[in-house]
Amino acid sequence: MEIIYRRYRLMSYVTGTTLLTLCATFVLHKVSPATWEHVSVLVRVIGIGHGVVLYPIYMVTCFWVVLKARLPLLLLAAMFLAGFVPGLAFYLEYVMRRRLVASGNLAS
């Protein structure tokens, strides 16, 4: 279970970070359109990376953790939502760690 959780944690951080980066650049787009022209290529690359590569891997990893730890499906839905709501992935990773340690599936 430890290796599965580590994979989930890595994907949670990577997916959450790319999502926060995308949101920050979209705010930058509204604040300074001139700067947006310089980072628009970066936004496209990060956006495609997040949506096409990272988020599907994150979804599979979430499903794997929920399946192995026998967690409720509502938690799986919240984990899937974390790929769309900025910052939620980091909070859910914290919740998952506490829950897995409390249930004995993960060493502290």
VEXBA-423102 format. One record per residue: residue number from 1; residue in one letter; chain; x, y, z of N, C-alpha, C, CB in turn. Coordinates in steps of 0.001 Angstrom, whole numbers. Glycine has a CB too. Layout:
+-----+-----+-------+---------+---------+---------+---------+---------+---------+---------+---------+---------+---------+---------+---------+
|   n | res | chain |   neast |  nnorth |     nup |  caeast | canorth |    caup |   ceast |  cnorth |     cup |  cbeast | cbnorth |    cbup |
+-----+-----+-------+---------+---------+---------+---------+---------+---------+---------+---------+---------+---------+---------+---------+
| NUM |   a |     A |       X |       Y |       Z |       X |       Y |       Z |       X |       Y |       Z |       X |       Y |       Z |
...
+-----+-----+-------+---------+---------+---------+---------+---------+---------+---------+---------+---------+---------+---------+---------+
***
This chain:
+-----+-----+-------+---------+---------+---------+---------+---------+---------+---------+---------+---------+---------+---------+---------+
|   n | res | chain |   neast |  nnorth |     nup |  caeast | canorth |    caup |   ceast |  cnorth |     cup |  cbeast | cbnorth |    cbup |
+-----+-----+-------+---------+---------+---------+---------+---------+---------+---------+---------+---------+---------+---------+---------+
|   1 |   m |     A |     819 |   -1197 |       0 |       0 |       0 |       0 |     861 |    1258 |       0 |    -931 |       0 |    1202 |
|   2 |   e |     A |    2054 |    1131 |     568 |    2944 |    2291 |     664 |    3333 |    2825 |    -718 |    4203 |    1922 |    1453 |
|   3 |   i |     A |    3682 |    1936 |   -1639 |    4094 |    2376 |   -2973 |    2929 |    2971 |   -3746 |    4695 |    1212 |   -3754 |
|   4 |   i |     A |    1747 |    2440 |   -3549 |     566 |    2977 |   -4220 |     288 |    4392 |   -3723 |    -663 |    2068 |   -3983 |
|   5 |   y |     A |     409 |    4577 |   -2411 |     186 |    5910 |   -1852 |    1243 |    6894 |   -2346 |     191 |    5855 |    -318 |
|   6 |   r |     A |    2481 |    6458 |   -2443 |    3542 |    7352 |   -2941 |    3258 |    7802 |   -4369 |    4911 |    6652 |   -2878 |
|   7 |   r |     A |    2789 |    6886 |   -5177 |    2439 |    7253 |   -6560 |    1292 |    8244 |   -6583 |    2066 |    6007 |   -7376 |
|   8 |   y |     A |     287 |    7978 |   -5733 |    -845 |    8905 |   -5647 |    -367 |   10280 |   -5183 |   -1929 |    8359 |   -4685 |
|   9 |   r |     A |     491 |   10302 |   -4189 |     976 |   11570 |   -3656 |    1739 |   12352 |   -4716 |    1865 |   11331 |   -2437 |
|  10 |   l |     A |    2605 |   11678 |   -5453 |    3351 |   12328 |   -6529 |    2411 |   12899 |   -7581 |    4324 |   11341 |   -7175 |
|  11 |   m |     A |    1460 |   12094 |   -8025 |     531 |   12565 |   -9059 |    -365 |   13678 |   -8529 |    -328 |   11403 |   -9576 |
|  12 |   s |     A |    -707 |   13628 |   -7259 |   -1518 |   14684 |   -6664 |    -762 |   16010 |   -6681 |   -1917 |   14314 |   -5226 |
|  13 |   y |     A |     492 |   15979 |   -6289 |    1294 |   17203 |   -6285 |    1544 |   17734 |   -7696 |    2623 |   16952 |   -5590 |
|  14 |   v |     A |    1865 |   16846 |   -8618 |    2147 |   17287 |   -9986 |     885 |   17851 |  -10649 |    2711 |   16116 |  -10822 |
|  15 |   t |     A |    -216 |   17142 |  -10517 |   -1470 |   17603 |  -11115 |   -1940 |   18894 |  -10465 |   -2552 |   16528 |  -10989 |
|  16 |   g |     A |   -1849 |   18972 |   -9144 |   -2257 |   20189 |   -8440 |   -1392 |   21382 |   -8802 |   -2211 |   19966 |   -6948 |
|  17 |   t |     A |     -98 |   21155 |   -8947 |     811 |   22238 |   -9300 |     550 |   22751 |  -10715 |    2257 |   21773 |   -9171 |
|  18 |   t |     A |     331 |   21854 |  -11660 |      47 |   22307 |  -13023 |   -1279 |   23057 |  -13083 |      22 |   21114 |  -13991 |
|  19 |   l |     A |   -2264 |   22612 |  -12309 |   -3545 |   23305 |  -12292 |   -3409 |   24699 |  -11682 |   -4579 |   22489 |  -11516 |
|  20 |   l |     A |   -2651 |   24826 |  -10595 |   -2422 |   26147 |  -10003 |   -1650 |   27055 |  -10955 |   -1662 |   26013 |   -8680 |
|  21 |   t |     A |    -705 |   26489 |  -11682 |      52 |   27271 |  -12664 |    -867 |   27783 |  -13766 |    1187 |   26425 |  -13271 |
|  22 |   l |     A |   -1757 |   26926 |  -14239 |   -2707 |   27355 |  -15263 |   -3614 |   28461 |  -14756 |   -3543 |   26178 |  -15734 |
|  23 |   c |     A |   -4100 |   28330 |  -13539 |   -4981 |   29358 |  -12978 |   -4240 |   30674 |  -12791 |   -5565 |   28893 |  -11641 |
|  24 |   a |     A |   -2999 |   30607 |  -12346 |   -2201 |   31826 |  -12168 |   -1966 |   32519 |  -13499 |    -858 |   31500 |  -11502 |
|  25 |   t |     A |   -1713 |   31751 |  -14539 |   -1491 |   32381 |  -15845 |   -2786 |   32941 |  -16423 |    -879 |   31376 |  -16820 |
|  26 |   f |     A |   -3918 |   32350 |  -16115 |   -5177 |   32919 |  -16588 |   -5508 |   34220 |  -15866 |   -6311 |   31918 |  -16404 |
|  27 |   v |     A |   -5143 |   34304 |  -14599 |   -5292 |   35578 |  -13883 |   -4349 |   36598 |  -14489 |   -5011 |   35408 |  -12360 |
|  28 |   l |     A |   -3137 |   36179 |  -14803 |   -2176 |   37062 |  -15454 |   -2708 |   37553 |  -16796 |    -839 |   36344 |  -15646 |
|  29 |   h |     A |   -3423 |   36716 |  -17497 |   -4021 |   37085 |  -18778 |   -4997 |   38251 |  -18605 |   -4740 |   35876 |  -19403 |
|  30 |   k |     A |   -5766 |   38229 |  -17535 |   -6725 |   39312 |  -17299 |   -6045 |   40588 |  -16802 |   -7775 |   38867 |  -16292 |
|  31 |   v |     A |   -4963 |   40429 |  -16032 |   -4291 |   41585 |  -15439 |   -3360 |   42269 |  -16443 |   -3501 |   41156 |  -14200 |
|  32 |   s |     A |   -2582 |   41484 |  -17156 |   -1591 |   42049 |  -18067 |   -1584 |   41285 |  -19395 |    -188 |   42018 |  -17424 |
|  33 |   p |     A |   -2378 |   41746 |  -20356 |   -2416 |   41050 |  -21653 |   -1065 |   41043 |  -22383 |   -3458 |   41696 |  -22543 |
|  34 |   a |     A |    -228 |   42035 |  -22132 |    1080 |   42070 |  -22798 |    1960 |   40910 |  -22326 |    1788 |   43418 |  -22529 |
|  35 |   t |     A |    1911 |   40611 |  -21042 |    2685 |   39491 |  -20506 |    2128 |   38171 |  -21003 |    2688 |   39518 |  -18974 |
|  36 |   w |     A |     828 |   38127 |  -21201 |     174 |   36909 |  -21676 |     761 |   36450 |  -23006 |   -1332 |   37134 |  -21819 |
|  37 |   e |     A |    1120 |   37389 |  -23873 |    1683 |   37019 |  -25171 |    2990 |   36243 |  -25018 |    1917 |   38269 |  -26018 |
|  38 |   h |     A |    3729 |   36525 |  -23945 |    5004 |   35844 |  -23730 |    4840 |   34451 |  -23125 |    5883 |   36680 |  -22835 |
|  39 |   v |     A |    3780 |   34231 |  -22375 |    3609 |   32951 |  -21702 |    2516 |   32083 |  -22324 |    3299 |   33183 |  -20256 |
|  40 |   s |     A |    1919 |   32521 |  -23405 |     807 |   31764 |  -23988 |    1245 |   30384 |  -24489 |     185 |   32553 |  -25135 |
|  41 |   v |     A |    2449 |   30273 |  -25019 |    2945 |   28974 |  -25476 |    3131 |   28045 |  -24282 |    4279 |   29134 |  -26253 |
|  42 |   l |     A |    3667 |   28568 |  -23196 |    3841 |   27781 |  -21974 |    2493 |   27296 |  -21444 |    4567 |   28611 |  -20898 |
|  43 |   v |     A |    1497 |   28154 |  -21502 |     155 |   27790 |  -21031 |    -425 |   26669 |  -21886 |    -781 |   29017 |  -21056 |
|  44 |   r |     A |    -222 |   26730 |  -23171 |    -716 |   25666 |  -24047 |     -49 |   24334 |  -23729 |    -479 |   26031 |  -25514 |
|  45 |   v |     A |    1256 |   24362 |  -23525 |    1989 |   23130 |  -23219 |    1545 |   22568 |  -21873 |    3511 |   23389 |  -23213 |
|  46 |   i |     A |    1463 |   23412 |  -20858 |    1038 |   22950 |  -19534 |    -415 |   22490 |  -19572 |    1216 |   24067 |  -18483 |
|  47 |   g |     A |   -1260 |   23207 |  -20298 |   -2672 |   22824 |  -20401 |   -2862 |   21466 |  -21055 |   -3435 |   23867 |  -21181 |
|  48 |   i |     A |   -2155 |   21232 |  -22138 |   -2247 |   19930 |  -22804 |   -1642 |   18847 |  -21921 |   -1535 |   19964 |  -24177 |
|  49 |   g |     A |    -528 |   19156 |  -21281 |      93 |   18184 |  -20381 |    -816 |   17815 |  -19227 |    1399 |   18727 |  -19846 |
|  50 |   h |     A |   -1492 |   18809 |  -18668 |   -2390 |   18552 |  -17545 |   -3620 |   17765 |  -17989 |   -2818 |   19868 |  -16896 |
|  51 |   g |     A |   -4237 |   18194 |  -19072 |   -5497 |   17596 |  -19481 |   -5385 |   16256 |  -20185 |   -6200 |   18524 |  -20356 |
|  52 |   v |     A |   -4338 |   16071 |  -20950 |   -4233 |   14866 |  -21774 |   -3347 |   13796 |  -21133 |   -3688 |   15226 |  -23146 |
|  53 |   v |     A |   -2337 |   14216 |  -20393 |   -1388 |   13249 |  -19849 |   -1543 |   13088 |  -18331 |      39 |   13675 |  -20185 |
|  54 |   l |     A |   -1412 |   14180 |  -17599 |   -1327 |   14084 |  -16139 |   -2649 |   13730 |  -15472 |    -829 |   15378 |  -15579 |
|  55 |   y |     A |   -3734 |   14371 |  -15876 |   -5010 |   14109 |  -15211 |   -5490 |   12668 |  -15406 |   -6063 |   15070 |  -15726 |
|  56 |   p |     A |   -5387 |   12079 |  -16595 |   -5765 |   10662 |  -16702 |   -4905 |    9734 |  -15837 |   -5671 |   10221 |  -18145 |
|  57 |   i |     A |   -3609 |   10011 |  -15749 |   -2754 |    9207 |  -14876 |   -3165 |    9408 |  -13428 |   -1265 |    9574 |  -15072 |
|  58 |   y |     A |   -3487 |   10629 |  -13052 |   -3960 |   10927 |  -11697 |   -5260 |   10183 |  -11406 |   -4164 |   12447 |  -11515 |
|  59 |   m |     A |   -6162 |   10129 |  -12368 |   -7434 |    9423 |  -12173 |   -7205 |    7933 |  -11939 |   -8354 |    9627 |  -13388 |
|  60 |   v |     A |   -6349 |    7330 |  -12714 |   -6053 |    5904 |  -12547 |   -5408 |    5658 |  -11179 |   -5119 |    5401 |  -13686 |
|  61 |   t |     A |   -4511 |    6533 |  -10782 |   -3856 |    6392 |   -9487 |   -4861 |    6537 |   -8347 |   -2739 |    7426 |   -9341 |
|  62 |   c |     A |   -5783 |    7490 |   -8463 |   -6831 |    7665 |   -7446 |   -7695 |    6413 |   -7351 |   -7711 |    8895 |   -7773 |
|  63 |   f |     A |   -8074 |    5888 |   -8477 |   -8896 |    4684 |   -8493 |   -8165 |    3521 |   -7836 |   -9286 |    4321 |   -9928 |
|  64 |   w |     A |   -6883 |    3416 |   -8101 |   -6062 |    2352 |   -7545 |   -5986 |    2459 |   -6015 |   -4654 |    2397 |   -8154 |
|  65 |   v |     A |   -5797 |    3670 |   -5499 |   -5732 |    3872 |   -4051 |   -7063 |    3525 |   -3399 |   -5345 |    5324 |   -3724 |
|  66 |   v |     A |   -8156 |    3997 |   -3988 |   -9480 |    3732 |   -3422 |   -9784 |    2236 |   -3457 |  -10566 |    4517 |   -4188 |
|  67 |   l |     A |   -9398 |    1580 |   -4510 |   -9637 |     146 |   -4629 |   -8828 |    -647 |   -3601 |   -9295 |    -327 |   -6040 |
|  68 |   k |     A |   -7548 |    -345 |   -3475 |   -6675 |   -1094 |   -2552 |   -7010 |    -818 |   -1086 |   -5210 |    -741 |   -2815 |
|  69 |   a |     A |   -7379 |     428 |    -758 |   -7663 |     780 |     630 |   -9135 |     590 |     983 |   -7255 |    2216 |     894 |
|  70 |   r |     A |   -9945 |     204 |      -2 |  -11386 |      -5 |     213 |  -12056 |    1227 |     795 |  -11617 |   -1196 |    1136 |
|  71 |   l |     A |  -11848 |    2349 |     116 |  -12421 |    3615 |     548 |  -13757 |    3835 |    -153 |  -11452 |    4787 |     261 |
|  72 |   p |     A |  -14594 |    4723 |     371 |  -15901 |    4971 |    -260 |  -15763 |    5667 |   -1614 |  -16779 |    5818 |     664 |
|  73 |   l |     A |  -16742 |    5415 |   -2474 |  -16717 |    6003 |   -3815 |  -16899 |    7520 |   -3795 |  -17797 |    5375 |   -4673 |
|  74 |   l |     A |  -17512 |    8045 |   -2751 |  -17656 |    9493 |   -2632 |  -16287 |   10154 |   -2523 |  -18523 |    9853 |   -1411 |
|  75 |   l |     A |  -15369 |    9499 |   -1859 |  -14005 |   10009 |   -1763 |  -13324 |    9972 |   -3130 |  -13193 |    9193 |    -737 |
|  76 |   l |     A |  -13607 |    8954 |   -3894 |  -13063 |    8878 |   -5258 |  -13584 |   10036 |   -6100 |  -13431 |    7528 |   -5921 |
|  77 |   a |     A |  -14863 |   10350 |   -5968 |  -15431 |   11484 |   -6703 |  -14763 |   12793 |   -6289 |  -16950 |   11570 |   -6470 |
|  78 |   a |     A |  -14500 |   12953 |   -5000 |  -13810 |   14158 |   -4523 |  -12386 |   14217 |   -5064 |  -13791 |   14197 |   -2982 |
|  79 |   m |     A |  -11741 |   13067 |   -5148 |  -10380 |   13029 |   -5690 |  -10377 |   13391 |   -7170 |   -9756 |   11639 |   -5485 |
|  80 |   f |     A |  -11372 |   12915 |   -7917 |  -11471 |   13282 |   -9329 |  -11726 |   14782 |   -9482 |  -12591 |   12478 |  -10015 |
|  81 |   l |     A |  -12536 |   15347 |   -8606 |  -12838 |   16771 |   -8646 |  -11597 |   17610 |   -8351 |  -13944 |   17103 |   -7650 |
|  82 |   a |     A |  -10665 |   17051 |   -7607 |   -9443 |   17775 |   -7251 |   -8592 |   18105 |   -8477 |   -8622 |   16957 |   -6261 |
|  83 |   g |     A |   -8809 |   17417 |   -9572 |   -8088 |   17738 |  -10803 |   -8650 |   18946 |  -11519 |   -8107 |   16562 |  -11727 |
|  84 |   f |     A |   -9791 |   19452 |  -11039 |  -10429 |   20617 |  -11649 |  -10451 |   21841 |  -10742 |  -11832 |   20271 |  -12047 |
|  85 |   v |     A |  -10402 |   21631 |   -9428 |  -10475 |   22731 |   -8466 |   -9073 |   23024 |   -7945 |  -11443 |   22390 |   -7290 |
|  86 |   p |     A |   -8550 |   24214 |   -8212 |   -7184 |   24539 |   -7784 |   -7024 |   24462 |   -6267 |   -6802 |   25932 |   -8269 |
|  87 |   g |     A |   -5988 |   23786 |   -5826 |   -5672 |   23676 |   -4414 |   -6297 |   22480 |   -3720 |   -6094 |   24901 |   -3727 |
|  88 |   l |     A |   -7353 |   21931 |   -4282 |   -8051 |   20820 |   -3642 |   -7204 |   19547 |   -3620 |   -9367 |   20553 |   -4357 |
|  89 |   a |     A |   -6359 |   19355 |   -4595 |   -5520 |   18149 |   -4649 |   -4579 |   18085 |   -3448 |   -4706 |   18116 |   -5959 |
|  90 |   f |     A |   -4058 |   19230 |   -3036 |   -3140 |   19250 |   -1904 |   -3893 |   18926 |    -602 |   -2441 |   20630 |   -1800 |
|  91 |   y |     A |   -5075 |   19481 |    -443 |   -5870 |   19213 |     755 |   -6293 |   17737 |     803 |   -7116 |   20132 |     791 |
|  92 |   l |     A |   -6740 |   17198 |    -317 |   -7167 |   15803 |    -336 |   -6005 |   14842 |     -96 |   -7833 |   15484 |   -1661 |
|  93 |   e |     A |   -4831 |   15210 |    -533 |   -3662 |   14368 |    -258 |   -3425 |   14322 |    1243 |   -2398 |   14900 |    -999 |
|  94 |   y |     A |   -3579 |   15455 |    1920 |   -3445 |   15510 |    3374 |   -4521 |   14661 |    4052 |   -3529 |   16966 |    3866 |
|  95 |   v |     A |   -5753 |   14769 |    3579 |   -6859 |   13984 |    4139 |   -6619 |   12496 |    3923 |   -8201 |   14404 |    3505 |
|  96 |   m |     A |   -6168 |   12128 |    2740 |   -5909 |   10722 |    2440 |   -4805 |   10160 |    3340 |   -5523 |   10555 |     964 |
|  97 |   r |     A |   -3769 |   10925 |    3549 |   -2681 |   10447 |    4413 |   -3201 |   10187 |    5818 |   -1520 |   11468 |    4454 |
|  98 |   r |     A |   -3943 |   11138 |    6361 |   -4488 |   10971 |    7717 |   -5426 |    9769 |    7783 |   -5234 |   12245 |    8162 |
|  99 |   r |     A |   -6250 |    9605 |    6750 |   -7213 |    8511 |    6744 |   -6515 |    7152 |    6628 |   -8207 |    8692 |    5595 |
| 100 |   l |     A |   -5512 |    7064 |    5782 |   -4801 |    5805 |    5590 |   -3956 |    5433 |    6803 |   -3923 |    5887 |    4359 |
| 101 |   v |     A |   -3375 |    6411 |    7463 |   -2610 |    6138 |    8683 |   -3561 |    5691 |    9787 |   -1804 |    7394 |    9128 |
| 102 |   a |     A |   -4692 |    6359 |    9909 |   -5662 |    6004 |   10961 |   -6234 |    4606 |   10763 |   -6802 |    7022 |   10994 |
| 103 |   s |     A |   -6425 |    4208 |    9503 |   -6991 |    2894 |    9239 |   -5953 |    1768 |    9284 |   -7667 |    2902 |    7899 |
| 104 |   g |     A |   -4695 |    2132 |    9384 |   -3645 |    1127 |    9465 |   -3131 |     679 |    8106 |   -4144 |     -57 |   10217 |
| 105 |   n |     A |   -3595 |    1284 |    7025 |   -3120 |     924 |    5688 |   -1771 |    1540 |    5359 |   -4129 |    1347 |    4653 |
| 106 |   l |     A |   -1359 |    2520 |    6149 |    -139 |    3248 |    5852 |     613 |    3474 |    7152 |    -443 |    4595 |    5138 |
| 107 |   a |     A |    1931 |    3285 |    7128 |    2734 |    3542 |    8315 |    2919 |    5045 |    8486 |    4105 |    2828 |    8221 |
| 108 |   s |     A |    2988 |    5501 |    9708 |    3118 |    6940 |    9956 |    4513 |    7431 |    9859 |    2590 |    7282 |   11281 |
+-----+-----+-------+---------+---------+---------+---------+---------+---------+---------+---------+---------+---------+---------+---------+
***
